[in-house]
Amino acid sequence: MSLTAHLPAIIASKGRTSPRVQARYLAILKELDLHASAAPVFAGRLFGDIEAKNPDWEGKIIGDLDAILRHADKTVGLRKDILDRIEGYLPPSDVIIDLVESLMPGGKITGANLSDANQVCRKYVQKGINPRFEHFVRDTLASYLQPSDHLQFSVGEMVDFLKDDYDPFAKQVANGLISRAGNLNEKILERALISEGIGPKGTDYSVTGTKSFGDMVFYCNKTVPHKHLYAEVKSYAARERLLRGLQDLTGKDAVGVGFFTDATEFNPDRTQDLINSNTLAIYMPDATYDALHAESKARLSKRNQAFYRKLSTFPPDVVHFTKTGVLP
């Protein structure tokens, strides 16, 4: 079964027949036809499922691009390394991490290349998110689009757009993708820890994502009693979320870790707030660490250890904890 033969029916979904939307569908279908051995199986399942849900189906898919992609994710043998090249598609998280790791020196994500891996991963996310925003804006605001490719409308019309059109779109589509982007950072850190030699998941560490338990937790089973170290993981901005997350861990040994880009977020006053939360350490990219205020950089934790640390030291520090029950 050729997927491209069904293109007219697919792009008719919900009247979405603009050239840009057609191009999105065509890109997916051509890639599947040319490169995926599972394409006929995928097509059969997709159209069979549509017909089962709607006996009066007349060649239209109820939904949008995501209807195709959801089926693509579930089809065994479909080459996700092909799908990752399709505009507007964010592959499953593990697929992205595998692709990112394959591009790192030696084929591994390590403490030394954590920031590089994050930047490559960020490009995948942007490739999946940005086109959806652009297509949405162009389709919804077509009447306001000037030949110069600029938008021209009043403040009132902008408010109506944000309230009536953009908000539902963001909740249904964009927020899910952004949430996945945060999950990718945890997986990047996990791969670096594995490269460093951390023990099995469930024995030496767990990925939690549960309030009051941080995003990751590391175990030292060699001490009596056993010790736990909790990690609050953030992306690029600390804002208030990092501090709130660490305060939720009050009473537990905890660290903060992220790909923070703005060293001024960790000024001396904020540093004192973070130390007061009994946080043991904050890990950040080497470049951000180097840009810290001298007073902030010199601060020690309540255990008289370096408070701010380079992200490249996170994997060896954690592995050291799992063996000894303390940070080096």
C-alpha positions as a Markdown table, in Angstrom:
| # | Residue | x | y | z |
|---|---|---|---|---|
| 1 | Met | 0.0 | 0.0 | 0.0 |
| 2 | Ser | 1.5 | 3.3 | -1.0 |
| 3 | Leu | 1.0 | 6.0 | 1.6 |
| 4 | Thr | 1.5 | 8.9 | -0.9 |
| 5 | Ala | -1.6 | 7.6 | -2.8 |
| 6 | His | -3.7 | 8.5 | 0.2 |
| 7 | Leu | -2.2 | 12.1 | 0.4 |
| 8 | Pro | -5.4 | 13.9 | -0.9 |
| 9 | Ala | -7.5 | 12.2 | 1.8 |
| 10 | Ile | -5.1 | 12.8 | 4.6 |
| 11 | Ile | -4.5 | 16.5 | 4.0 |
| 12 | Ala | -8.3 | 17.1 | 3.8 |
| 13 | Ser | -8.5 | 16.5 | 7.6 |
| 14 | Lys | -10.4 | 19.3 | 9.2 |
| 15 | Gly | -10.1 | 21.4 | 6.1 |
| 16 | Arg | -6.4 | 21.8 | 6.6 |
| 17 | Thr | -5.4 | 22.1 | 3.0 |
| 18 | Ser | -3.0 | 25.0 | 3.0 |
| 19 | Pro | 0.2 | 24.4 | 1.0 |
| 20 | Arg | 2.3 | 24.4 | 4.2 |
| 21 | Val | 0.1 | 21.7 | 5.8 |
| 22 | Gln | 0.1 | 19.7 | 2.6 |
| 23 | Ala | 3.9 | 19.9 | 2.6 |
| 24 | Arg | 4.1 | 18.6 | 6.1 |
| 25 | Tyr | 2.1 | 15.5 | 5.3 |
| 26 | Leu | 3.8 | 14.9 | 2.1 |
| 27 | Ala | 7.2 | 15.0 | 3.8 |
| 28 | Ile | 6.1 | 12.3 | 6.2 |
| 29 | Leu | 4.5 | 10.1 | 3.7 |
| 30 | Lys | 7.4 | 10.3 | 1.2 |
| 31 | Glu | 9.9 | 9.5 | 3.9 |
| 32 | Leu | 7.9 | 6.4 | 5.0 |
| 33 | Asp | 7.4 | 5.2 | 1.5 |
| 34 | Leu | 11.1 | 5.5 | 0.6 |
| 35 | His | 12.9 | 4.4 | 3.7 |
| 36 | Ala | 10.7 | 2.4 | 6.1 |
| 37 | Ser | 10.2 | -1.3 | 5.5 |
| 38 | Ala | 7.2 | -1.1 | 7.9 |
| 39 | Ala | 5.4 | 1.6 | 5.8 |
| 40 | Pro | 2.7 | -0.7 | 4.3 |
| 41 | Val | 2.0 | -2.2 | 7.8 |
| 42 | Phe | 1.9 | 1.3 | 9.3 |
| 43 | Ala | -0.5 | 2.5 | 6.6 |
| 44 | Gly | -2.8 | -0.5 | 6.9 |
| 45 | Arg | -3.1 | -0.1 | 10.7 |
| 46 | Leu | -3.6 | 3.7 | 10.4 |
| 47 | Phe | -6.4 | 3.6 | 7.9 |
| 48 | Gly | -7.9 | 0.5 | 9.5 |
| 49 | Asp | -8.1 | 2.2 | 12.9 |
| 50 | Ile | -9.7 | 5.3 | 11.3 |
| 51 | Glu | -12.3 | 3.2 | 9.6 |
| 52 | Ala | -13.1 | 1.2 | 12.7 |
| 53 | Lys | -13.7 | 4.4 | 14.7 |
| 54 | Asn | -15.7 | 6.1 | 11.9 |
| 55 | Pro | -17.8 | 3.7 | 9.7 |
| 56 | Asp | -18.7 | 6.6 | 7.5 |
| 57 | Trp | -15.1 | 7.5 | 6.8 |
| 58 | Glu | -14.6 | 9.1 | 3.4 |
| 59 | Gly | -10.9 | 9.4 | 3.2 |
| 60 | Lys | -10.4 | 11.9 | 6.0 |
| 61 | Ile | -8.4 | 11.5 | 9.2 |
| 62 | Ile | -10.0 | 12.9 | 12.3 |
| 63 | Gly | -7.2 | 14.9 | 13.8 |
| 64 | Asp | -4.0 | 16.5 | 12.5 |
| 65 | Leu | -0.4 | 15.6 | 12.0 |
| 66 | Asp | -0.3 | 13.9 | 15.4 |
| 67 | Ala | -2.7 | 11.2 | 14.3 |
| 68 | Ile | -0.1 | 9.9 | 11.9 |
| 69 | Leu | 2.8 | 10.4 | 14.3 |
| 70 | Arg | 1.0 | 8.5 | 17.1 |
| 71 | His | 0.6 | 5.5 | 14.9 |
| 72 | Ala | 4.2 | 5.9 | 13.7 |
| 73 | Asp | 5.5 | 5.7 | 17.2 |
| 74 | Lys | 3.6 | 2.4 | 17.8 |
| 75 | Thr | 4.6 | 0.6 | 14.7 |
| 76 | Val | 7.4 | -1.9 | 15.3 |
| 77 | Gly | 10.2 | -1.6 | 12.8 |
| 78 | Leu | 9.4 | 1.9 | 11.6 |
| 79 | Arg | 12.7 | 3.7 | 11.3 |
| 80 | Lys | 12.6 | 6.5 | 13.8 |
| 81 | Asp | 16.0 | 7.7 | 12.5 |
| 82 | Ile | 14.1 | 8.6 | 9.4 |
| 83 | Leu | 11.2 | 10.2 | 11.1 |
| 84 | Asp | 13.5 | 12.5 | 13.1 |
| 85 | Arg | 14.2 | 14.4 | 9.9 |
| 86 | Ile | 10.6 | 15.3 | 9.3 |
| 87 | Glu | 9.7 | 18.9 | 10.1 |
| 88 | Gly | 7.4 | 19.3 | 13.0 |
| 89 | Tyr | 8.0 | 15.8 | 14.4 |
| 90 | Leu | 9.6 | 15.2 | 17.8 |
| 91 | Pro | 10.7 | 11.5 | 18.0 |
| 92 | Pro | 10.3 | 9.5 | 21.2 |
| 93 | Ser | 12.7 | 10.7 | 23.9 |
| 94 | Asp | 14.9 | 7.5 | 23.9 |
| 95 | Val | 15.2 | 7.8 | 20.1 |
| 96 | Ile | 16.4 | 11.4 | 20.4 |
| 97 | Ile | 18.9 | 10.5 | 23.1 |
| 98 | Asp | 20.3 | 7.6 | 21.1 |
| 99 | Leu | 20.8 | 9.9 | 18.1 |
| 100 | Val | 22.4 | 12.6 | 20.3 |
| 101 | Glu | 24.7 | 10.1 | 21.9 |
| 102 | Ser | 25.8 | 8.7 | 18.5 |
| 103 | Leu | 27.1 | 12.2 | 17.6 |
| 104 | Met | 29.2 | 12.5 | 20.7 |
| 105 | Pro | 32.9 | 11.6 | 20.7 |
| 106 | Gly | 33.3 | 7.9 | 21.3 |
| 107 | Gly | 29.5 | 7.5 | 20.9 |
| 108 | Lys | 28.9 | 8.3 | 24.6 |
| 109 | Ile | 27.4 | 11.2 | 26.6 |
| 110 | Thr | 29.9 | 12.0 | 29.4 |
| 111 | Gly | 30.4 | 14.7 | 32.0 |
| 112 | Ala | 32.8 | 16.4 | 29.6 |
| 113 | Asn | 30.3 | 16.8 | 26.8 |
| 114 | Leu | 27.0 | 17.2 | 28.7 |
| 115 | Ser | 26.6 | 20.8 | 27.5 |
| 116 | Asp | 27.3 | 19.8 | 23.9 |
| 117 | Ala | 24.8 | 16.9 | 24.1 |
| 118 | Asn | 22.2 | 19.3 | 25.5 |
| 119 | Gln | 22.7 | 21.7 | 22.6 |
| 120 | Val | 22.3 | 19.0 | 20.0 |
| 121 | Cys | 19.2 | 17.8 | 21.9 |
| 122 | Arg | 17.8 | 21.3 | 22.0 |
| 123 | Lys | 18.0 | 21.5 | 18.2 |
| 124 | Tyr | 15.9 | 18.4 | 17.9 |
| 125 | Val | 13.3 | 19.9 | 20.2 |
| 126 | Gln | 13.2 | 23.2 | 18.4 |
| 127 | Lys | 12.8 | 21.4 | 15.1 |
| 128 | Gly | 9.8 | 19.6 | 16.6 |
| 129 | Ile | 8.3 | 22.7 | 18.3 |
| 130 | Asn | 9.1 | 25.7 | 16.2 |
| 131 | Pro | 7.4 | 24.6 | 12.9 |
| 132 | Arg | 4.2 | 23.9 | 14.8 |
| 133 | Phe | 4.1 | 27.4 | 16.1 |
| 134 | Glu | 4.8 | 28.9 | 12.7 |
| 135 | His | 2.2 | 26.8 | 10.9 |
| 136 | Phe | -0.4 | 27.7 | 13.6 |
| 137 | Val | 0.4 | 31.4 | 13.4 |
| 138 | Arg | 0.3 | 31.5 | 9.6 |
| 139 | Asp | -2.9 | 29.5 | 9.4 |
| 140 | Thr | -4.7 | 31.4 | 12.1 |
| 141 | Leu | -3.5 | 34.9 | 11.3 |
| 142 | Ala | -3.4 | 34.6 | 7.5 |
| 143 | Ser | -5.6 | 37.7 | 7.1 |
| 144 | Tyr | -3.1 | 39.8 | 9.0 |
| 145 | Leu | 0.0 | 38.6 | 7.2 |
| 146 | Gln | 1.7 | 41.2 | 5.1 |
| 147 | Pro | 3.6 | 40.6 | 1.8 |
| 148 | Ser | 6.7 | 41.4 | 3.9 |
| 149 | Asp | 6.0 | 38.4 | 6.1 |
| 150 | His | 5.2 | 40.7 | 9.0 |
| 151 | Leu | 2.0 | 40.7 | 11.0 |
| 152 | Gln | -0.1 | 43.8 | 11.3 |
| 153 | Phe | -3.0 | 44.0 | 13.8 |
| 154 | Ser | -4.3 | 46.0 | 16.7 |
| 155 | Val | -3.5 | 45.3 | 20.4 |
| 156 | Gly | -7.2 | 44.3 | 20.8 |
| 157 | Glu | -6.9 | 41.8 | 18.0 |
| 158 | Met | -3.7 | 40.4 | 19.5 |
| 159 | Val | -5.4 | 40.0 | 22.9 |
| 160 | Asp | -8.3 | 38.1 | 21.2 |
| 161 | Phe | -5.8 | 35.9 | 19.4 |
| 162 | Leu | -3.9 | 35.0 | 22.5 |
| 163 | Lys | -7.0 | 34.4 | 24.5 |
| 164 | Asp | -9.2 | 32.6 | 22.0 |
| 165 | Asp | -6.8 | 30.8 | 19.7 |
| 166 | Tyr | -3.3 | 30.5 | 21.1 |
| 167 | Asp | -4.2 | 29.4 | 24.6 |
| 168 | Pro | -6.1 | 26.3 | 23.5 |
| 169 | Phe | -3.4 | 25.5 | 20.9 |
| 170 | Ala | -0.6 | 25.8 | 23.6 |
| 171 | Lys | -2.4 | 23.5 | 26.0 |
| 172 | Gln | -3.2 | 20.8 | 23.4 |
| 173 | Val | 0.0 | 20.8 | 21.4 |
| 174 | Ala | 2.9 | 22.9 | 22.6 |
| 175 | Asn | 2.9 | 22.2 | 26.3 |
| 176 | Gly | 3.2 | 18.5 | 25.7 |
| 177 | Leu | 6.3 | 19.0 | 23.5 |
| 178 | Ile | 7.8 | 21.4 | 26.1 |
| 179 | Ser | 7.2 | 18.9 | 28.8 |
| 180 | Arg | 9.0 | 16.2 | 26.8 |
| 181 | Ala | 11.9 | 18.7 | 26.3 |
| 182 | Gly | 12.4 | 18.8 | 30.1 |
| 183 | Asn | 12.4 | 15.0 | 30.3 |
| 184 | Leu | 15.2 | 14.9 | 27.7 |
| 185 | Asn | 17.6 | 16.7 | 30.0 |
| 186 | Glu | 17.1 | 14.1 | 32.7 |
| 187 | Lys | 17.9 | 11.4 | 30.2 |
| 188 | Ile | 21.0 | 13.2 | 29.1 |
| 189 | Leu | 22.2 | 13.3 | 32.7 |
| 190 | Glu | 21.3 | 9.6 | 33.1 |
| 191 | Arg | 23.4 | 8.6 | 30.1 |
| 192 | Ala | 26.4 | 10.6 | 31.4 |
| 193 | Leu | 26.0 | 8.8 | 34.8 |
| 194 | Ile | 25.9 | 5.4 | 33.0 |
| 195 | Ser | 29.1 | 6.4 | 31.1 |
| 196 | Glu | 30.7 | 7.3 | 34.5 |
| 197 | Gly | 29.9 | 3.8 | 35.8 |
| 198 | Ile | 26.9 | 4.2 | 38.0 |
| 199 | Gly | 25.2 | 1.0 | 39.1 |
| 200 | Pro | 21.9 | -0.3 | 37.9 |
| 201 | Lys | 18.7 | 1.7 | 37.8 |
| 202 | Gly | 16.6 | 0.9 | 40.8 |
| 203 | Thr | 19.8 | -0.1 | 42.8 |
| 204 | Asp | 22.0 | 3.0 | 42.6 |
| 205 | Tyr | 19.5 | 5.5 | 41.3 |
| 206 | Ser | 15.9 | 6.2 | 40.2 |
| 207 | Val | 14.2 | 8.8 | 38.0 |
| 208 | Thr | 11.3 | 10.1 | 40.1 |
| 209 | Gly | 9.8 | 13.4 | 38.9 |
| 210 | Thr | 7.6 | 13.4 | 42.0 |
| 211 | Lys | 7.1 | 16.4 | 44.2 |
| 212 | Ser | 9.1 | 16.1 | 47.5 |
| 213 | Phe | 11.3 | 13.4 | 45.8 |
| 214 | Gly | 13.0 | 15.6 | 43.2 |
| 215 | Asp | 13.6 | 14.5 | 39.7 |
| 216 | Met | 16.3 | 11.9 | 40.4 |
| 217 | Val | 17.4 | 10.1 | 43.5 |
| 218 | Phe | 20.7 | 8.3 | 44.1 |
| 219 | Tyr | 21.3 | 5.6 | 46.7 |
| 220 | Cys | 24.3 | 4.6 | 48.8 |
| 221 | Asn | 23.7 | 1.1 | 50.1 |
| 222 | Lys | 27.1 | 0.7 | 51.6 |
| 223 | Thr | 26.4 | 2.8 | 54.7 |
| 224 | Val | 24.3 | 2.1 | 57.8 |
| 225 | Pro | 21.8 | 3.5 | 57.5 |
| 226 | His | 21.6 | 3.7 | 53.8 |
| 227 | Lys | 21.8 | 7.2 | 52.4 |
| 228 | His | 19.8 | 9.0 | 49.6 |
| 229 | Leu | 20.8 | 12.1 | 47.5 |
| 230 | Tyr | 18.0 | 13.9 | 45.7 |
| 231 | Ala | 18.5 | 16.0 | 42.6 |
| 232 | Glu | 16.2 | 18.8 | 41.3 |
| 233 | Val | 16.8 | 19.0 | 37.5 |
| 234 | Lys | 16.1 | 22.2 | 35.5 |
| 235 | Ser | 16.7 | 23.3 | 32.0 |
| 236 | Tyr | 18.1 | 26.8 | 31.2 |
| 237 | Ala | 16.5 | 29.2 | 33.7 |
| 238 | Ala | 16.5 | 28.8 | 37.4 |
| 239 | Arg | 14.0 | 31.5 | 38.2 |
| 240 | Glu | 12.0 | 30.7 | 41.3 |
| 241 | Arg | 11.3 | 27.1 | 40.3 |
| 242 | Leu | 14.7 | 25.8 | 41.3 |
| 243 | Leu | 14.5 | 27.3 | 44.8 |
| 244 | Arg | 10.9 | 26.1 | 45.3 |
| 245 | Gly | 11.8 | 22.6 | 44.1 |
| 246 | Leu | 14.8 | 22.4 | 46.5 |
| 247 | Gln | 12.7 | 23.8 | 49.4 |
| 248 | Asp | 10.3 | 20.9 | 48.8 |
| 249 | Leu | 13.2 | 18.7 | 49.6 |
| 250 | Thr | 13.9 | 20.3 | 53.0 |
| 251 | Gly | 15.2 | 17.7 | 55.4 |
| 252 | Lys | 16.7 | 15.6 | 52.5 |
| 253 | Asp | 20.2 | 15.7 | 51.2 |
| 254 | Ala | 19.7 | 17.5 | 47.8 |
| 255 | Val | 21.5 | 19.1 | 44.9 |
| 256 | Gly | 20.3 | 21.2 | 42.0 |
| 257 | Val | 21.5 | 20.6 | 38.5 |
| 258 | Gly | 20.7 | 22.2 | 35.2 |
| 259 | Phe | 21.9 | 23.7 | 31.9 |
| 260 | Phe | 21.6 | 27.2 | 33.3 |
| 261 | Thr | 22.7 | 30.0 | 31.0 |
| 262 | Asp | 22.5 | 33.1 | 33.2 |
| 263 | Ala | 25.0 | 33.4 | 36.0 |
| 264 | Thr | 23.3 | 36.5 | 37.4 |
| 265 | Glu | 20.5 | 34.2 | 38.6 |
| 266 | Phe | 22.9 | 33.0 | 41.2 |
| 267 | Asn | 23.9 | 36.4 | 42.6 |
| 268 | Pro | 25.1 | 36.5 | 46.3 |
| 269 | Asp | 21.6 | 37.1 | 47.7 |
| 270 | Arg | 20.0 | 34.2 | 45.7 |
| 271 | Thr | 23.0 | 32.1 | 46.7 |
| 272 | Gln | 22.2 | 32.6 | 50.4 |
| 273 | Asp | 18.6 | 31.6 | 49.8 |
| 274 | Leu | 19.7 | 28.4 | 48.1 |
| 275 | Ile | 22.2 | 27.6 | 50.9 |
| 276 | Asn | 19.5 | 28.3 | 53.5 |
| 277 | Ser | 17.4 | 25.6 | 51.8 |
| 278 | Asn | 20.1 | 23.1 | 53.0 |
| 279 | Thr | 21.0 | 22.3 | 49.4 |
| 280 | Leu | 24.4 | 20.6 | 49.3 |
| 281 | Ala | 25.5 | 21.8 | 45.8 |
| 282 | Ile | 24.3 | 23.4 | 42.5 |
| 283 | Tyr | 25.8 | 22.1 | 39.2 |
| 284 | Met | 25.8 | 24.3 | 36.1 |
| 285 | Pro | 27.6 | 24.4 | 32.8 |
| 286 | Asp | 31.3 | 25.3 | 33.0 |
| 287 | Ala | 30.8 | 28.6 | 31.1 |
| 288 | Thr | 28.1 | 29.7 | 33.5 |
| 289 | Tyr | 30.2 | 28.7 | 36.5 |
| 290 | Asp | 33.1 | 30.7 | 35.2 |
| 291 | Ala | 30.8 | 33.8 | 34.9 |
| 292 | Leu | 29.6 | 33.6 | 38.5 |
| 293 | His | 30.0 | 36.6 | 40.8 |
| 294 | Ala | 33.2 | 36.1 | 42.7 |
| 295 | Glu | 31.4 | 36.2 | 46.0 |
| 296 | Ser | 28.9 | 33.6 | 44.9 |
| 297 | Lys | 31.6 | 31.3 | 43.6 |
| 298 | Ala | 33.5 | 31.4 | 46.9 |
| 299 | Arg | 30.5 | 30.4 | 49.0 |
| 300 | Leu | 30.5 | 27.1 | 50.8 |
| 301 | Ser | 27.6 | 24.8 | 51.7 |
| 302 | Lys | 26.5 | 24.3 | 55.3 |
| 303 | Arg | 28.8 | 21.2 | 55.2 |
| 304 | Asn | 31.8 | 23.4 | 54.4 |
| 305 | Gln | 32.1 | 22.1 | 50.8 |
| 306 | Ala | 32.1 | 23.9 | 47.4 |
| 307 | Phe | 28.5 | 25.0 | 46.8 |
| 308 | Tyr | 28.6 | 25.8 | 43.1 |
| 309 | Arg | 30.2 | 23.1 | 40.9 |
| 310 | Lys | 30.8 | 22.6 | 37.2 |
| 311 | Leu | 28.3 | 20.4 | 35.4 |
| 312 | Ser | 31.1 | 18.2 | 34.1 |
| 313 | Thr | 31.8 | 17.1 | 37.7 |
| 314 | Phe | 28.2 | 16.0 | 38.3 |
| 315 | Pro | 28.6 | 12.3 | 37.1 |
| 316 | Pro | 31.8 | 11.6 | 39.1 |
| 317 | Asp | 30.4 | 13.3 | 42.2 |
| 318 | Val | 27.2 | 11.3 | 42.1 |
| 319 | Val | 29.1 | 8.0 | 41.5 |
| 320 | His | 31.3 | 8.9 | 44.4 |
| 321 | Phe | 28.2 | 9.4 | 46.6 |
| 322 | Thr | 26.8 | 6.0 | 45.6 |
| 323 | Lys | 30.0 | 4.4 | 46.9 |
| 324 | Thr | 30.7 | 6.5 | 50.0 |
| 325 | Gly | 27.4 | 8.2 | 51.0 |
| 326 | Val | 29.0 | 11.7 | 50.7 |
| 327 | Leu | 29.8 | 14.2 | 48.0 |
| 328 | Pro | 33.6 | 14.7 | 47.4 |
